[in-house]
Amino acid sequence: MNQVQNWIQNALSTVGSWITYLWATVTAGTALLSLQDYTFIIGTVVGAIYTIRTYRINKA
């Protein structure tokens, strides 16, 4: 029983540190981007969505 508790404790601490590093990466990435970058990313995503929808409509 003690081994199971140790394994769970180690797993939770590993996940906790992974989430910490992930959050640090996300915040650093967002701090590096400007409003122009965000606008470009959103425009690219919207354009890709409409491109895929147009392709599917014209394929039929």
The 8 nearest C-alpha neighbors of each residue, nearest first, counted from 0:
[[1, 3, 2, 4, 5, 6, 7, 8],
 [0, 2, 4, 3, 5, 6, 7, 8],
 [3, 1, 5, 4, 0, 6, 7, 8],
 [4, 2, 6, 0, 5, 1, 7, 8],
 [3, 5, 1, 7, 2, 6, 8, 0],
 [4, 6, 2, 8, 3, 7, 9, 1],
 [5, 7, 3, 9, 4, 8, 10, 2],
 [8, 6, 10, 4, 9, 5, 11, 3],
 [7, 9, 5, 11, 6, 10, 4, 12],
 [10, 8, 6, 12, 7, 11, 13, 5],
 [11, 9, 7, 13, 8, 12, 6, 14],
 [12, 10, 14, 8, 13, 9, 15, 7],
 [11, 13, 15, 9, 14, 10, 16, 8],
 [14, 12, 10, 16, 11, 15, 9, 17],
 [15, 13, 17, 11, 12, 16, 18, 10],
 [16, 14, 12, 18, 13, 17, 11, 19],
 [15, 17, 19, 13, 18, 14, 12, 20],
 [18, 16, 14, 20, 19, 15, 21, 13],
 [19, 17, 21, 15, 16, 20, 22, 14],
 [18, 20, 16, 22, 17, 21, 23, 15],
 [19, 21, 23, 17, 22, 18, 24, 16],
 [20, 22, 18, 24, 19, 23, 17, 25],
 [23, 21, 25, 19, 24, 20, 18, 26],
 [22, 24, 20, 26, 21, 25, 27, 19],
 [23, 25, 21, 27, 22, 26, 28, 20],
 [26, 24, 22, 28, 27, 23, 29, 21],
 [25, 27, 29, 23, 28, 24, 30, 22],
 [28, 26, 30, 24, 25, 29, 23, 31],
 [29, 27, 25, 31, 26, 30, 24, 32],
 [28, 30, 26, 32, 31, 27, 25, 33],
 [29, 31, 27, 28, 32, 26, 33, 25],
 [30, 32, 28, 29, 27, 33, 26, 36],
 [33, 31, 29, 30, 36, 28, 34, 37],
 [32, 34, 36, 35, 37, 31, 30, 29],
 [33, 35, 37, 36, 38, 32, 39, 40],
 [34, 36, 38, 33, 37, 39, 32, 40],
 [37, 35, 39, 33, 34, 38, 32, 40],
 [36, 38, 40, 34, 39, 35, 41, 33],
 [39, 37, 35, 41, 36, 40, 42, 34],
 [40, 38, 42, 36, 37, 41, 43, 35],
 [39, 41, 37, 43, 42, 38, 36, 44],
 [40, 42, 44, 38, 43, 39, 37, 45],
 [43, 41, 39, 45, 40, 44, 46, 38],
 [42, 44, 46, 40, 41, 45, 39, 47],
 [43, 45, 47, 41, 46, 42, 48, 40],
 [46, 44, 48, 42, 47, 43, 41, 49],
 [47, 45, 43, 49, 44, 48, 42, 50],
 [46, 48, 50, 44, 45, 49, 43, 51],
 [47, 49, 45, 51, 46, 50, 52, 44],
 [50, 48, 52, 46, 51, 47, 53, 45],
 [51, 49, 47, 53, 48, 52, 46, 54],
 [50, 52, 54, 48, 49, 53, 47, 55],
 [53, 51, 49, 55, 54, 50, 56, 48],
 [54, 52, 56, 50, 55, 51, 49, 57],
 [53, 55, 51, 57, 52, 56, 58, 50],
 [54, 56, 58, 52, 53, 57, 51, 59],
 [57, 55, 53, 54, 58, 59, 52, 51],
 [56, 58, 54, 59, 55, 53, 52, 51],
 [59, 57, 55, 56, 54, 53, 52, 51],
 [58, 57, 56, 55, 54, 53, 52, 51]]
